Amino acid sequence: MGIFGTGAPKFVSGATTVLLDNAIITKDEPDFRMLEHTAEIDQTKFYSGKGYHWDFHVKINLYKQTNPDTIFTTLMSYLHTEVTLFRHRDGISVRNSANAVVPFFLTEVIPKYKELLNFNVEVILKFRSTEMIDITKSLV
């Protein structure tokens, strides 16, 4: 078993859980935040690490679903919404340094053709954490 879980992703909004079946994770990485200060006199640079946000992108193969239009409509309804993201449904949600759940914002829902020949449609979901996170608190 992976240290973050092994199942497909999911997200929760209120009492509703949305399972992201037939998903391929395309980006699952930190976005580090550093402050850089340059001294005016000798141009010495000083850096201060402030933490990091998390970017999570997932591609859903809608053509493999039994009701792709319903699933797409459901996903679009969460666009620009804060959700609780589970990078793997058998894992735990992403946490901050205080071990509190960090909400993610669904920034984009992008439908596109995987193959024009068969008109196979996939959708890309892009999530971004709303707070700085501590990935060590998200281990299973």
C-alpha positions in Angstrom: 0.0 0.0 0.0 1.2 3.5 -0.8 1.9 6.0 2.0 -0.9 8.2 0.6 -3.3 5.5 -0.4 -3.8 3.6 -3.6 -7.4 4.0 -4.7 -8.8 6.4 -7.3 -9.4 10.0 -6.1 -12.6 11.5 -4.7 -13.8 14.7 -3.2 -16.5 15.7 -0.7 -18.7 18.7 -0.7 -21.1 19.0 2.2 -22.7 15.5 2.6 -22.0 14.6 -1.1 -19.1 12.4 -2.1 -18.0 12.4 -5.7 -15.9 9.4 -6.8 -13.5 10.0 -9.6 -13.5 6.6 -11.3 -11.4 5.9 -14.5 -9.1 8.7 -13.3 -5.5 9.4 -14.3 -3.6 11.7 -12.0 -1.6 14.1 -14.2 -0.2 16.5 -11.5 0.1 15.9 -7.8 2.8 18.2 -6.5 3.7 21.1 -4.3 3.9 24.7 -5.3 6.6 26.1 -3.0 6.3 29.7 -1.7 9.6 31.5 -1.1 10.2 35.2 -0.3 13.3 36.7 -1.8 14.9 39.8 -0.5 17.8 41.6 -2.1 20.0 43.9 0.0 20.3 47.3 -1.6 23.9 47.9 -0.6 25.7 44.7 -1.6 22.9 42.9 -3.6 23.1 39.9 -1.2 20.0 37.7 -1.5 18.1 36.3 1.4 15.4 33.6 1.1 12.7 32.7 3.5 10.5 29.6 2.9 6.9 30.2 3.7 5.5 26.7 2.9 3.6 25.4 0.0 0.3 25.0 -1.6 -0.7 21.7 -3.4 -1.8 21.4 -7.0 -3.8 18.3 -8.0 -4.9 17.6 -11.6 -6.8 14.6 -12.7 -8.0 13.4 -16.1 -11.3 11.4 -16.1 -12.1 9.2 -19.1 -15.8 10.0 -19.5 -16.2 7.6 -22.4 -15.5 4.7 -20.0 -18.4 5.8 -17.8 -22.0 4.4 -18.1 -23.6 7.9 -17.9 -20.9 10.4 -19.2 -23.3 13.3 -19.6 -24.6 13.0 -16.0 -21.1 12.7 -14.6 -19.9 15.8 -16.6 -22.9 17.8 -15.5 -22.2 16.8 -11.9 -18.5 17.8 -12.2 -19.4 21.1 -13.7 -21.7 21.9 -10.8 -18.6 21.9 -8.5 -16.6 24.3 -10.6 -15.2 27.2 -8.4 -16.3 25.4 -5.2 -14.3 24.5 -2.1 -14.2 20.7 -1.5 -12.4 18.3 0.7 -10.0 16.4 -1.6 -8.9 12.8 -1.1 -6.0 12.1 -3.5 -6.8 8.5 -3.0 -10.2 7.4 -1.7 -8.7 4.9 0.7 -6.4 7.6 2.1 -7.0 10.6 4.2 -7.6 14.2 3.1 -4.8 16.7 2.8 -3.9 18.4 6.1 -2.0 21.5 7.3 0.6 21.7 10.0 -2.1 21.8 12.7 -3.5 18.5 11.3 -6.7 20.2 10.2 -8.3 19.4 6.8 -7.2 21.8 4.1 -10.0 22.7 1.6 -9.2 22.6 -2.2 -10.7 24.8 -4.8 -11.8 23.3 -8.1 -10.4 25.9 -10.4 -11.0 24.3 -13.8 -13.2 21.7 -15.5 -11.9 21.2 -19.0 -13.7 18.8 -21.4 -11.8 17.7 -24.5 -11.6 14.9 -27.0 -9.1 12.1 -26.4 -9.7 10.8 -29.9 -11.6 12.6 -32.6 -12.0 9.4 -34.6 -14.4 7.9 -32.0 -15.3 11.1 -30.2 -14.0 9.8 -26.9 -14.4 12.6 -24.4 -12.3 13.1 -21.3 -12.4 15.9 -18.7 -9.5 17.5 -16.8 -10.1 18.7 -13.2 -7.7 21.1 -11.6 -7.7 21.5 -7.8 -5.5 23.9 -5.7 -5.2 24.0 -1.9 -6.6 27.1 -0.3 -4.1 27.1 2.5 -0.5 26.0 3.0 -0.2 22.3 3.7 2.0 19.8 5.5 2.1 16.7 3.4 3.6 14.6 6.3 0.2 15.0 8.0 -1.5 13.3 5.1 0.1 9.8 5.4 -2.2 6.8 5.9 
